[in-house]
């Protein structure tokens, strides 16, 4: 798990300091997490997945669900000018999901 987090961070171009800031954790905690010396809470796993655009399946088990891969590929092909609209739609859907 820790190596997948580190590799994804590096692939996204984040330094350890930048990633720690996005997660609102200390650099030393992140270093321990990436080295596999400390565990990860569910709350932190969700943050990591959100920031890196990964599924929890991948982070925890090293495998992606096919549907997730297809969605992510489709998102990467969306014109950049439409991404704020997509973000808005996702937020609205999450709000609806939370109500149910």
ABEGO torsion letter per residue (X at the ends): XAAAAAAAAAAAGBBAAAAAAAAGBBAAAAAAAAAGABBBBAAAAAAAAAAAGBBAAAAAAGBBBAAAAAAAAAAAABBAAAAAAAAAAAAAAAAAAAAX
